[in-house]
Amino acid sequence: MSMTQTLAPHLPYLRRYARLLSGSQSSGDAYVKASLTALLNGQRLDTDLPPRAALYKLFHAIWSTTGEHYDDVVSSLDGKSRGDAKKNPEARLRALAASSRAALLLTAVESFSVNEAATILQMTPEEVERAMADAQRAIDEQLASRVLIIEDEPIIALDLENLVTELGHEVVGTAATRDEAVAKALAERPGLILADINLGDGGSGIDAVSRILDSFDVPVIFITAYPEKLLTGERPEPTYLIAKPFLPETVQATVGQALFFHPVRRKAA
């Protein structure tokens, strides 16, 4: 089997991970492209690792040589902040927390074990565990938001409501149809949306989100049983995507990243 065939199934998930880590599709894709370019130029994967872990390890080797992504941090700020990023507390926090965010995302979102994450990041397992705890603590302490849940399955909606409430957020409403979701979003102006893709007879969660985003800016996490249908390589792709069935720690990590990178971070949206 060729290297292309071996790595192809893992690339959509690496792109998702890179976007989560950097906070934008363009920045994440740039790092993935640099990793693939390195492979084409003769860089070898670690043959002692499974292909997926070896690919992520190569990605992080590229990532770590670019100064922990100060450029993508700066590009995510507004024009005024870009000129003075070194004095911007949010920029400093993002830069300092990069390795901790990576440890958290590799384990909670990408489902690597602590030992695998340690190999990818070239850290010890103990360092990875500390980094995970530090990242989650920093995220949880700083971020609290008002959340709208768009989900047509009542049990799943209730699970999500309980989970985000336990994380310190306020659920301002749940909606089971496209029209209900749009109406509640416009009335409540949430600071975060968790949206199912398929609302059954209630329409499309993607359509609901598109209509909401036409009115105001808000981070969105899509939830679907078929993530590969959205990770197509075509733009735009959702930066934040959770696969069903989901784990609580996956939701926690993804919610934290979505709020962490969004320019408006406050409880009252």
C-alpha positions in Angstrom: 0.0 0.0 0.0 1.4 3.4 -0.9 2.0 6.2 1.6 -0.9 8.2 0.1 -3.3 5.3 0.6 -2.0 4.7 4.1 -2.4 8.3 5.3 -5.5 9.4 3.3 -8.1 8.1 5.9 -6.4 10.1 8.6 -6.0 13.4 6.8 -9.6 14.8 7.4 -9.1 14.2 11.1 -5.7 15.8 11.2 -7.2 18.8 9.4 -9.9 19.0 12.0 -7.4 18.7 14.8 -5.1 21.4 13.2 -8.1 23.8 13.0 -9.0 23.2 16.6 -5.4 23.7 17.7 -4.8 26.9 15.7 -8.3 28.3 15.8 -8.9 28.8 12.1 -9.3 26.7 9.0 -6.7 28.6 7.0 -4.1 28.4 9.7 -4.7 24.7 10.4 -4.7 23.8 6.8 -1.4 25.6 6.3 0.3 23.5 9.0 -1.2 20.3 7.5 0.1 21.4 4.0 3.5 22.0 5.5 3.6 18.5 7.0 2.6 16.9 3.7 5.2 19.0 1.9 7.8 17.8 4.3 6.8 14.2 3.4 7.1 14.9 -0.3 10.5 16.4 0.3 11.8 13.2 1.9 10.8 13.5 5.6 10.2 10.0 6.9 7.4 9.0 9.3 8.3 7.2 12.5 8.1 3.6 11.5 7.9 2.5 15.2 4.4 4.1 15.4 1.1 3.3 13.7 0.6 5.5 10.6 -2.0 7.8 12.3 0.2 8.5 15.3 3.3 8.9 13.1 1.4 11.5 11.0 0.4 13.5 14.1 4.0 13.3 15.4 5.3 14.7 12.1 2.6 17.5 12.2 3.8 18.5 15.7 7.4 18.5 14.6 6.4 21.1 12.0 4.2 22.9 14.5 7.0 23.1 17.1 9.5 24.6 14.7 7.3 27.6 14.0 7.5 29.3 17.4 4.4 27.7 18.8 2.2 29.4 16.2 2.5 33.0 17.2 1.6 33.9 13.7 -1.8 32.2 13.8 -2.5 33.7 17.2 -1.9 37.2 15.8 -3.9 36.6 12.7 -6.9 35.7 14.8 -6.9 39.1 16.5 -8.6 42.2 15.2 -6.6 44.8 13.4 -5.9 47.0 16.5 -4.6 44.0 18.5 -2.4 42.7 15.8 -0.1 45.6 16.0 0.5 45.1 19.7 0.0 41.4 20.2 2.8 41.0 22.7 0.9 43.3 25.1 -2.4 41.4 24.5 -3.2 39.1 27.4 -5.3 36.8 25.2 -2.5 36.4 22.7 0.0 35.6 25.4 -2.3 33.0 26.9 -2.9 31.3 23.6 0.8 31.2 22.8 1.8 29.9 26.3 -1.0 27.3 26.4 -0.3 25.7 23.0 1.4 22.5 24.2 -1.3 22.2 26.9 -4.1 22.6 24.4 -2.4 20.0 22.2 -2.2 17.5 25.0 -5.9 18.0 25.9 -7.1 17.8 22.3 -5.0 14.7 21.4 -6.5 12.7 24.2 -10.0 14.2 24.6 -10.9 14.8 20.9 -8.5 12.6 18.9 -8.8 9.7 21.3 -5.1 9.0 21.6 -3.9 7.5 24.9 -1.8 9.5 27.3 1.2 7.4 26.2 0.5 8.0 22.5 0.1 11.7 23.1 3.4 11.8 25.0 5.1 10.2 22.0 3.5 12.6 19.5 4.4 15.6 21.6 7.8 14.2 22.7 6.9 14.6 26.4 6.6 12.2 29.2 3.2 10.7 30.1 3.4 12.6 33.4 4.0 15.9 31.5 1.1 15.2 29.3 -1.3 14.6 32.2 -0.1 17.8 33.9 -0.6 19.7 30.6 -4.1 18.3 30.1 -5.1 19.4 33.6 -3.5 22.8 33.3 -5.2 23.5 29.9 -8.7 22.4 31.1 -8.4 24.3 34.3 -7.4 27.5 32.5 -10.2 27.1 30.0 -12.9 26.3 32.6 -11.9 29.2 34.9 -12.0 31.8 32.1 -14.9 30.9 30.0 -18.6 30.8 30.7 -21.3 31.3 28.1 -25.0 31.1 27.3 -25.6 28.0 25.1 -28.3 27.1 22.6 -28.7 23.4 21.9 -30.2 22.4 18.5 -31.1 18.7 18.7 -34.2 16.8 17.8 -33.5 13.7 20.0 -34.8 14.7 23.5 -32.5 12.3 25.4 -29.4 13.6 23.6 -30.5 17.2 24.1 -31.0 16.5 27.8 -27.6 14.9 28.1 -26.0 17.9 26.4 -27.9 20.3 28.6 -26.8 18.5 31.8 -23.2 18.3 30.6 -22.7 22.0 29.6 -24.5 23.1 32.8 -22.1 21.0 34.9 -19.3 22.8 33.0 -20.5 26.2 34.3 -22.5 27.4 31.3 -26.1 28.5 31.1 -28.4 26.8 28.6 -30.8 29.4 27.3 -32.8 27.1 25.2 -33.1 23.9 23.2 -34.6 23.6 19.7 -35.7 20.5 17.7 -36.4 22.2 14.4 -34.7 24.7 12.1 -37.3 27.4 12.5 -37.4 27.0 16.3 -33.6 27.2 16.5 -33.5 30.4 14.4 -36.2 32.0 16.5 -34.6 31.1 19.8 -31.2 32.2 18.7 -32.4 35.6 17.6 -34.4 36.0 20.8 -31.6 34.9 23.2 -28.4 35.8 21.3 -26.4 32.8 22.8 -22.6 32.9 23.1 -22.3 29.3 21.8 -24.4 26.9 19.7 -24.3 23.1 19.8 -26.1 21.9 16.7 -27.1 18.5 15.3 -26.8 18.2 11.5 -29.9 16.2 10.8 -33.1 17.4 12.6 -35.3 14.8 10.9 -38.6 16.3 9.9 -37.5 19.5 11.5 -35.0 20.3 8.7 -31.3 20.8 8.6 -29.1 22.0 11.5 -26.7 23.4 9.0 -29.4 25.5 7.4 -30.4 26.8 10.9 -26.9 27.7 11.7 -26.4 29.5 8.4 -29.5 31.6 9.0 -28.3 32.4 12.5 -24.9 33.4 11.4 -26.4 35.8 8.9 -27.7 37.8 11.9 -24.8 37.6 14.4 -21.5 36.0 15.0 -21.3 33.0 17.4 -19.1 29.9 17.7 -20.8 26.7 16.6 -20.1 23.1 17.4 -21.7 20.6 15.0 -22.6 17.2 16.4 -23.2 14.3 14.0 -23.0 10.5 13.7 -21.4 11.0 10.3 -18.4 13.4 10.6 -16.8 12.2 7.4 -19.7 13.8 5.5 -18.6 17.2 6.6 -14.8 16.6 6.6 -14.7 16.7 2.8 -11.8 19.0 2.1 -14.2 21.6 0.6 -14.5 25.1 2.1 -16.0 26.0 4.4 -15.7 23.1 6.8 -16.9 23.2 10.4 -13.9 23.9 12.7 -15.7 22.3 15.6 -17.1 18.9 15.1 -18.1 16.2 17.6 -19.0 12.7 16.5 -21.9 10.7 18.0 -21.8 8.9 20.3 -19.8 11.5 22.2 -17.8 11.3 25.4 -18.3 14.0 28.1 -14.6 14.9 28.0 -14.8 15.4 24.2 -17.7 17.9 24.6 -15.8 19.6 27.4 -12.6 20.0 25.4 -14.4 21.1 22.2 -16.6 23.6 24.0 -13.5 25.1 25.7 -11.6 25.4 22.4 -14.6 27.0 20.6 -15.0 29.6 23.3 -11.3 30.0 23.7 -10.7 31.0 20.1 -13.8 33.1 19.5 -13.0 36.8 19.7 -16.0 37.5 22.0 -15.7 35.7 25.2 -18.2 36.7 27.8 -21.2 35.2 29.6 -23.7 37.6 28.2 -23.6 37.4 24.5 
